[in-house]
């Protein structure tokens, strides 16, 4: 006979946090949202090799996570997982662009020779998006520096496409430069003292090593939580599948990826176990998350297989129709609660703490706080990030309102069948996602700042100043349908809904 769970599964909307005592030190300025991303031996006093400054990641989706959004989210302290439903070369190039966009010493990958034409320069600028280009003798990344040219130094309508770069560049004799070994602080001091926008760093032979940009120093001041690696480059993740991982993983590692995750609609499979063991066997330092699962059995399976973090959630995403198509899934709140209990039991047994990620089912900002209180170390969001300027989709006007396109990886538009295929006959694939629109919401920075502010203030109401204490001390209650109605505006006429005559 089939196993029946005694209790129904619940969504985040069915719960509320009950306030705890807020002491004098429990104020927003004292709250930390730092959270671990990958497994570590907590009982031995180790720290996670990778942490985030906010508990938010972007979903492995074509309509959400490209290199532009990855940079924007890293600036806020989170991690974007660049979508894997593209060629290995294209995905690795996106990762490389994020790592090149570091807030510090920047490698120049758009270099050009002085004898090349302005049209070739324009093509290079359009390809990389970098408006400042180093001119080296041989056009290579670390060639001998002879000048700098920017998109403000020429007008192709006046000079013509065949004009030479050397005739418009700022020559070496007019450049302010720094020598190898300079610190980032010293480089920034020179930039401000000499009033330049960029500072090339060269070795003793005049070969270009890197650039330091004024805008990066300013960006760091504006984004104090930005997530950087030891070389001051932005942290970035990537999604992989269980088919071409032996080819995809080395390309991503070479590009500089910091963490990866197996991207699948259901992770309690032999294919994920094999992938985890194969990857860790060949690249033991690679950090690989796995999932998705919705119960303790699924978590324990992936934990024993070597997952560095485990994703929770099946069918709860706003564009996901897995539950409709296959009748597979579980309420996201219940799944998070059960997997968190399994994570804690695994830690008590082994001393190894494996972070868990609640992926899907988050509609409102307060759902983030609930997911964390229920045990999630961080959340993964698709629809949330798809609404912003930095997402890769088109901004349109539909029915008089600004929207952005948003489609699921299981939709016909994504054609990402490998995410779902279990090896059946050709032609058996079917859609598990929809093609849709989401309301346009503006910049990622403004929205993430608002969301994290709500999380921080809710934590203060619960009497805690960090996520581990929230997980340990939160008081959570189920609510009735009547309570849900009571929680919103009711029995009034809201002013902005009244139309003037």
Phi and psi in degrees as a GROMACS rama.xvg file:
@    title "Ramachandran Plot"
@    xaxis  label "Phi"
@    yaxis  label "Psi"
@TYPE xy
-62.0602  153.637  UNK-2
-85.6719  131.59  UNK-3
-114.046  126.273  UNK-4
-72.7821  136.904  UNK-5
-71.0799  -35.8241  UNK-6
-101.491  145.545  UNK-7
-68.4446  155.1  UNK-8
-85.5473  148.544  UNK-9
-121.255  156.724  UNK-10
-102.291  168.206  UNK-11
-60.5384  -30.6529  UNK-12
-63.7001  -16.1659  UNK-13
-91.9078  7.99135  UNK-14
-128.734  154.661  UNK-15
-135.64  153.118  UNK-16
-86.4467  137.929  UNK-17
-98.3076  127.973  UNK-18
-58.6509  147.976  UNK-19
-111.279  -177.911  UNK-20
-69.0362  125.696  UNK-21
-99.8213  106.353  UNK-22
-78.5272  174.378  UNK-23
-64.4942  -25.3236  UNK-24
-90.7321  -4.5279  UNK-25
-89.7226  77.6568  UNK-26
-124.568  156.733  UNK-27
-51.7242  -37.2379  UNK-28
-63.0489  -22.4629  UNK-29
-96.1396  -1.74965  UNK-30
-84.8106  133.136  UNK-31
-112.302  131.892  UNK-32
-102.598  13.7394  UNK-33
-63.2573  140.693  UNK-34
-151.008  146.754  UNK-35
-74.0813  151.755  UNK-36
-109.888  -37.0573  UNK-37
-127.508  161.252  UNK-38
-59.7636  152.182  UNK-39
-161.072  161.799  UNK-40
-87.0596  93.293  UNK-41
-69.6785  -34.6907  UNK-42
-68.1254  -24.8704  UNK-43
-87.9348  4.28353  UNK-44
80.8532  14.3548  UNK-45
-73.8292  161.77  UNK-46
-108.917  151.618  UNK-47
-62.2315  135.608  UNK-48
-62.3756  -18.0943  UNK-49
-142.024  124.177  UNK-50
-127.064  159.094  UNK-51
-112.989  156.742  UNK-52
-92.2992  -15.8253  UNK-53
-134.728  149.661  UNK-54
-87.9303  50.821  UNK-55
-133.685  128.924  UNK-56
-125.974  156.631  UNK-57
-100.388  147.498  UNK-58
-70.8414  155.477  UNK-59
-78.9942  79.1565  UNK-60
-141.968  141.177  UNK-61
-56.7396  -37.5179  UNK-62
-87.2583  6.64236  UNK-63
-129.032  -60.1769  UNK-64
-107.927  95.6903  UNK-65
-117.513  -170.194  UNK-66
-68.1188  -32.8831  UNK-67
-65.0979  -46.2598  UNK-68
-68.7116  -33.2032  UNK-69
-60.9371  -41.8203  UNK-70
-65.9481  -45.271  UNK-71
-61.8788  -41.3378  UNK-72
-73.2101  -37.2269  UNK-73
-62.151  -33.5006  UNK-74
-62.8088  -29.7834  UNK-75
-88.5996  -10.6644  UNK-76
109.388  4.71269  UNK-77
-111.1  -175.829  UNK-78
-127.131  135.174  UNK-79
-102.489  136.626  UNK-80
-102.682  100.38  UNK-81
-61.66  135.049  UNK-82
-63.9134  144.89  UNK-83
-99.5355  -4.81806  UNK-84
-83.1699  58.5055  UNK-85
-154.82  174.211  UNK-86
-64.4639  154.551  UNK-87
-57.0835  -42.8644  UNK-88
-63.6262  -42.2915  UNK-89
-69.0894  -40.9043  UNK-90
-65.9427  -43.8851  UNK-91
-61.8723  -36.7008  UNK-92
-65.0705  -38.4835  UNK-93
-62.9723  -45.136  UNK-94
-59.364  -45.4047  UNK-95
-61.077  -37.5867  UNK-96
-66.1635  -37.3832  UNK-97
-64.7802  -44.3728  UNK-98
-68.1107  -28.3074  UNK-99
-76.8493  -19.5458  UNK-100
-90.5815  44.7084  UNK-101
-81.4253  154.326  UNK-102
-89.8129  76.8959  UNK-103
171.866  -124.848  UNK-104
-84.9388  112.392  UNK-105
-102.684  125.167  UNK-106
-71.6788  139.819  UNK-107
-97.0582  112.418  UNK-108
-108.374  13.6957  UNK-109
-119.382  20.8608  UNK-110
-62.7628  156.187  UNK-111
-144.237  156.761  UNK-112
-85.698  154.904  UNK-113
-67.5072  -23.5693  UNK-114
-89.8593  0.539605  UNK-115
-78.4681  165.295  UNK-116
-91.07  163.293  UNK-117
-63.3  -34.9506  UNK-118
-64.6286  -36.7462  UNK-119
-66.7933  -37.8538  UNK-120
-63.1826  -46.0288  UNK-121
-59.6063  -41.068  UNK-122
-62.3302  -40.0301  UNK-123
-67.2075  -40.805  UNK-124
-64.8954  -42.5854  UNK-125
-65.5982  -34.0759  UNK-126
-70.3843  -42.047  UNK-127
-101.241  -21.7781  UNK-128
80.5681  4.92833  UNK-129
-91.477  121.975  UNK-130
-87.6676  -14.0437  UNK-131
-107.706  124.537  UNK-132
-124.5  130.414  UNK-133
-80.125  139.538  UNK-134
-105.826  113.916  UNK-135
-116.335  159.064  UNK-136
-53.7523  -43.5111  UNK-137
-107.384  3.37682  UNK-138
76.9029  7.21229  UNK-139
-89.543  167.241  UNK-140
-59.8135  -39.4819  UNK-141
-117.353  32.5853  UNK-142
-74.3111  174.568  UNK-143
-72.0205  124.391  UNK-144
-71.2242  131.692  UNK-145
-124.249  -9.13084  UNK-146
172.005  -178.722  UNK-147
-137.571  141.232  UNK-148
-134.327  140.871  UNK-149
-121.707  169.341  UNK-150
-70.7271  -3.08873  UNK-151
-95.9808  -4.38032  UNK-152
-89.4507  -5.39079  UNK-153
-151.227  159.708  UNK-154
-129.211  110.638  UNK-155
-62.1655  -25.8633  UNK-156
-67.6442  -22.2049  UNK-157
-98.6762  -43.0334  UNK-158
-87.2247  -22.6947  UNK-159
88.9642  154.132  UNK-160
-70.4314  -19.8132  UNK-161
-94.8971  0.80405  UNK-162
-62.8542  154.244  UNK-163
-92.4135  143.984  UNK-164
-57.8491  -39.9596  UNK-165
-60.3018  -22.7043  UNK-166
-83.4635  -8.26424  UNK-167
-126.233  -9.2773  UNK-168
-76.0364  159.413  UNK-169
-83.7145  116.704  UNK-170
-71.3426  164.874  UNK-171
-54.8897  -39.2352  UNK-172
-63.1446  -20.1993  UNK-173
-103.225  2.85615  UNK-174
-90.8954  145.337  UNK-175
-91.5758  124.397  UNK-176
-129.33  167.594  UNK-177
-130.035  155.085  UNK-178
-96.3279  155.059  UNK-179
-50.8863  137.26  UNK-180
102.991  -10.5004  UNK-181
-66.5467  143.963  UNK-182
-83.4536  161.939  UNK-183
-63.2495  -38.8099  UNK-184
-63.8568  -42.2599  UNK-185
-65.1734  -39.3971  UNK-186
-63.8179  -43.5234  UNK-187
-64.9426  -35.742  UNK-188
-62.1453  -41.771  UNK-189
-63.5745  -42.6247  UNK-190
-57.0029  -44.529  UNK-191
-73.3991  -38.8108  UNK-192
-67.9331  -41.2865  UNK-193
-90.129  -5.93634  UNK-194
58.4696  49.8704  UNK-195
-115.247  160.217  UNK-196
-91.8598  -21.0057  UNK-197
-146.725  150.636  UNK-198
-128.604  109.007  UNK-199
-75.1562  139.848  UNK-200
-110.829  126.06  UNK-201
-124.054  160.638  UNK-202
-88.3086  -174.84  UNK-203
-64.9008  -18.7245  UNK-204
-97.1217  6.42238  UNK-205
82.3056  10.9728  UNK-206
-83.6398  137.433  UNK-207
-69.1011  131.307  UNK-208
-106.431  -44.5852  UNK-209
-170.559  176.51  UNK-210
-121.451  151.616  UNK-211
-121.074  129.306  UNK-212
-110.359  141.779  UNK-213
-57.9526  -41.6225  UNK-214
-62.5408  -28.8959  UNK-215
-71.1532  -37.962  UNK-216
-64.0804  -42.7529  UNK-217
-65.0761  -38.888  UNK-218
-63.2318  -38.5859  UNK-219
-63.0848  -38.42  UNK-220
-67.4266  -34.8619  UNK-221
-78.35  -21.637  UNK-222
-127.562  75.4218  UNK-223
-65.6046  -16.8278  UNK-224
-97.3149  6.19626  UNK-225
-53.7919  144.397  UNK-226
-101.476  110.703  UNK-227
-122.977  152.373  UNK-228
-88.5488  -173.311  UNK-229
-65.3552  -18.3514  UNK-230
-101.521  17.0072  UNK-231
65.267  28.5486  UNK-232
-102.216  153.26  UNK-233
-68.6522  141.54  UNK-234
-75.3777  137.394  UNK-235
-144.671  144.46  UNK-236
-112.245  174.794  UNK-237
-153.448  147.959  UNK-238
-91.7604  143.492  UNK-239
-131.633  167.383  UNK-240
-118.182  -179.453  UNK-241
-96.2462  18.3742  UNK-242
-111.756  -58.0856  UNK-243
-105.02  24.3137  UNK-244
-62.7852  -29.281  UNK-245
-70.8337  -18.4905  UNK-246
-97.8946  -36.8306  UNK-247
-74.4879  -43.1142  UNK-248
-59.3018  -49.2187  UNK-249
-61.6409  -33.6606  UNK-250
-66.9024  -40.0451  UNK-251
-69.0719  -41.3136  UNK-252
-63.1708  -40.9624  UNK-253
-63.0334  -34.8349  UNK-254
-73.9045  -14.7498  UNK-255
106.955  12.6145  UNK-256
-58.2648  143.383  UNK-257
-95.4583  -32.2264  UNK-258
-155.956  147.044  UNK-259
-129.576  163.787  UNK-260
-142.503  139.628  UNK-261
-69.2076  125.442  UNK-262
-105.367  108.052  UNK-263
-150.643  153.842  UNK-264
-71.3654  -19.9598  UNK-265
-153.521  124.77  UNK-266
-105.336  -2.21109  UNK-267
-83.4058  65.3945  UNK-268
-136.79  155.279  UNK-269
-62.5792  -32.0541  UNK-270
-65.0775  -38.0881  UNK-271
-71.7139  -37.6127  UNK-272
-59.8901  -45.8969  UNK-273
-63.7809  -42.5863  UNK-274
-61.6156  -46.2565  UNK-275
-60.3105  -44.6844  UNK-276
-70.8343  -38.4869  UNK-277
-64.2026  -45.5259  UNK-278
-66.9363  -48.5611  UNK-279
-67.8025  -27.6142  UNK-280
-67.5247  -38.3329  UNK-281
-92.8926  -35.0531  UNK-282
-126.367  77.2444  UNK-283
-60.2726  -21.9931  UNK-284
-92.1955  -3.6406  UNK-285
-68.2016  140.762  UNK-286
-105.101  117.098  UNK-287
-127.724  117.577  UNK-288
-85.1152  165.869  UNK-289
-146.948  167.961  UNK-290
144.321  -175.824  UNK-291
-102.069  152.13  UNK-292
-131.49  166.757  UNK-293
-135.834  7.50983  UNK-294
-149.37  177.349  UNK-295
-64.2898  -38.6353  UNK-296
-59.6901  -44.4799  UNK-297
-63.852  -43.0163  UNK-298
-61.3077  -50.5747  UNK-299
-61.2691  -36.7362  UNK-300
-60.4241  -49.1482  UNK-301
-72.5753  -33.6014  UNK-302
-63.3321  -45.6981  UNK-303
-66.5335  -28.2631  UNK-304
-77.3762  -12.6864  UNK-305
107.899  14.3911  UNK-306
-59.6524  135.83  UNK-307
-83.1684  -23.9645  UNK-308
-152.22  163.454  UNK-309
-126.462  130.517  UNK-310
-94.0449  140.789  UNK-311
-114.716  135.118  UNK-312
132.188  125.566  UNK-313
-135.264  117.075  UNK-314
84.7268  6.04975  UNK-315
-93.8445  -7.99006  UNK-316
-69.232  152.998  UNK-317
-66.0281  -23.9228  UNK-318
-107.46  7.02842  UNK-319
-94.0337  132.483  UNK-320
-122.001  27.6747  UNK-321
-58.9318  -40.9983  UNK-322
-65.7857  -38.3953  UNK-323
-68.7285  -40.7642  UNK-324
-77.6553  -39.5366  UNK-325
-123.239  -8.1818  UNK-326
68.5567  28.054  UNK-327
-112.099  135.444  UNK-328
148.502  -170.327  UNK-329
-165.988  149.003  UNK-330
-54.5941  134.81  UNK-331
-64.7207  -36.8629  UNK-332
-65.7679  -47.5207  UNK-333
-61.4911  -43.1274  UNK-334
-60.9637  -43.7542  UNK-335
-63.2429  -44.0182  UNK-336
-61.2442  -46.3299  UNK-337
-68.1812  -42.9287  UNK-338
-66.5815  -35.6012  UNK-339
-62.5752  -40.1921  UNK-340
-63.1316  -40.3612  UNK-341
-66.2645  -40.0794  UNK-342
-59.9083  -44.7627  UNK-343
-66.5538  -38.3124  UNK-344
-66.3912  -38.9274  UNK-345
-63.9926  -39.9565  UNK-346
-64.2005  -45.3314  UNK-347
-61.6398  -34.4087  UNK-348
-78.7297  -38.7047  UNK-349
-113.279  -19.9601  UNK-350
83.7578  -3.80819  UNK-351
-95.4625  125.443  UNK-352
-99.2267  121.059  UNK-353
-111.388  109.828  UNK-354
-59.9042  149.605  UNK-355
-122.062  145.795  UNK-356
-119.986  122.554  UNK-357
-84.7973  113.638  UNK-358
-115.789  104.321  UNK-359
105.448  161.668  UNK-360
82.0003  1.83111  UNK-361
-97.4421  114.047  UNK-362
-106.346  -43.2286  UNK-363
-112.888  159.917  UNK-364
-58.3872  -37.8156  UNK-365
-68.5206  -16.4977  UNK-366
-65.4317  -29.9614  UNK-367
-61.641  -47.1461  UNK-368
-62.7752  -41.3592  UNK-369
-62.9674  -43.0074  UNK-370
-60.2359  -42.6657  UNK-371
-65.3221  -43.621  UNK-372
-63.5412  -31.2446  UNK-373
-80.0692  -3.82444  UNK-374
123.659  -10.3475  UNK-375
-67.3096  142.004  UNK-376
-85.7394  -28.3842  UNK-377
-160.035  169.37  UNK-378
-120.468  157.137  UNK-379
-118.789  130.905  UNK-380
-127.336  136.064  UNK-381
-109.886  -67.8133  UNK-382
-53.5417  -39.713  UNK-383
-55.2194  -50.6177  UNK-384
-79.8863  -25.2974  UNK-385
-61.9398  -19.5214  UNK-386
-79.7184  -9.44481  UNK-387
-97.0137  163.299  UNK-388
-54.8286  -36.1261  UNK-389
-80.8089  -10.3137  UNK-390
-71.6884  156.334  UNK-391
-80.927  3.68863  UNK-392
-94.1569  169.575  UNK-393
-76.2176  144.439  UNK-394
-98.1166  123.533  UNK-395
-127.964  168.632  UNK-396
-110.803  118.47  UNK-397
-126.761  123.002  UNK-398
54.4402  36.5837  UNK-399
82.2682  2.74982  UNK-400
-120.261  146.544  UNK-401
-75.9965  132.134  UNK-402
-137.383  167.009  UNK-403
-125.172  147.928  UNK-404
-71.7251  147.421  UNK-405
-153.753  120.507  UNK-406
-134.735  151.584  UNK-407
-81.5099  156.951  UNK-408
-69.03  -17.9661  UNK-409
-94.5253  7.6453  UNK-410
-83.9394  163.485  UNK-411
-63.755  -30.5872  UNK-412
-66.4337  -40.3374  UNK-413
-73.2438  -32.1736  UNK-414
55.1028  33.8329  UNK-415
-96.2355  57.5854  UNK-416
-65.7438  -25.8928  UNK-417
-62.7909  -19.1743  UNK-418
-69.7321  -21.2349  UNK-419
-120.05  -22.9942  UNK-420
-66.6103  128.757  UNK-421
-105.409  17.134  UNK-422
95.8346  21.4173  UNK-423
-77.6626  -175.3  UNK-424
-67.3359  154.839  UNK-425
-61.9211  144.262  UNK-426
90.2547  -1.94185  UNK-427
-89.2144  -6.4527  UNK-428
-68.2112  146.296  UNK-429
-143.04  161.059  UNK-430
-72.6663  138.91  UNK-431
-126.033  17.3245  UNK-432
-150.905  165.644  UNK-433
-118.527  164.008  UNK-434
-103.967  126.497  UNK-435
-149.61  -175.346  UNK-436
-121.796  153.441  UNK-437
-128.919  149.057  UNK-438
-61.5639  132.403  UNK-439
-65.9076  136.127  UNK-440
-125.476  2.74247  UNK-441
96.5799  -145.051  UNK-442
-84.0614  148.368  UNK-443
-62.3509  -43.2153  UNK-444
-56.8055  -49.6802  UNK-445
-62.6059  -41.9522  UNK-446
-73.479  -41.6513  UNK-447
-65.8393  -38.173  UNK-448
-59.8238  -42.5933  UNK-449
-67.0955  -44.611  UNK-450
-62.2664  -48.6139  UNK-451
-66.6658  -29.5805  UNK-452
-62.8521  -41.6686  UNK-453
-64.6369  -41.5018  UNK-454
-62.3482  -45.7424  UNK-455
-60.7887  -45.2066  UNK-456
-68.0053  -36.4662  UNK-457
-64.837  -38.3254  UNK-458
-63.3929  -39.551  UNK-459
-61.74  -39.6729  UNK-460
-62.4168  -29.5891  UNK-461
-84.8028  -4.50286  UNK-462
81.4327  25.7933  UNK-463
-130.665  159.181  UNK-464
-124.849  8.59708  UNK-465
-153.054  163.475  UNK-466
-67.2547  -43.3045  UNK-467
-56.6888  -39.6138  UNK-468
-69.1145  -34.3023  UNK-469
-62.9575  -44.5524  UNK-470
-62.4859  -33.0168  UNK-471
-85.4559  -34.3172  UNK-472
-112.731  -7.16892  UNK-473
-61.9036  145.123  UNK-474
-112.928  124.348  UNK-475
-125.425  137.063  UNK-476
-127.293  142.14  UNK-477
-71.7943  149.26  UNK-478
-123.934  154.278  UNK-479
-87.4938  169.855  UNK-480
-60.0909  -38.206  UNK-481
-65.1296  -36.5917  UNK-482
-65.5343  -35.5767  UNK-483
-62.2087  -43.0317  UNK-484
-65.1403  -40.8762  UNK-485
-63.7041  -28.1436  UNK-486
-73.0734  -17.5983  UNK-487
-104.818  -179.807  UNK-488
-63.4985  133.025  UNK-489
-151.917  153.762  UNK-490
60.9556  26.0783  UNK-491
-138.762  165.839  UNK-492
-102.913  110.332  UNK-493
-70.0688  130.462  UNK-494
-56.9241  -43.0059  UNK-495
-75.3477  1.35158  UNK-496
-100.011  -5.25823  UNK-497
-89.2237  123.064  UNK-498
-88.5949  133.258  UNK-499
-73.7661  148.957  UNK-500
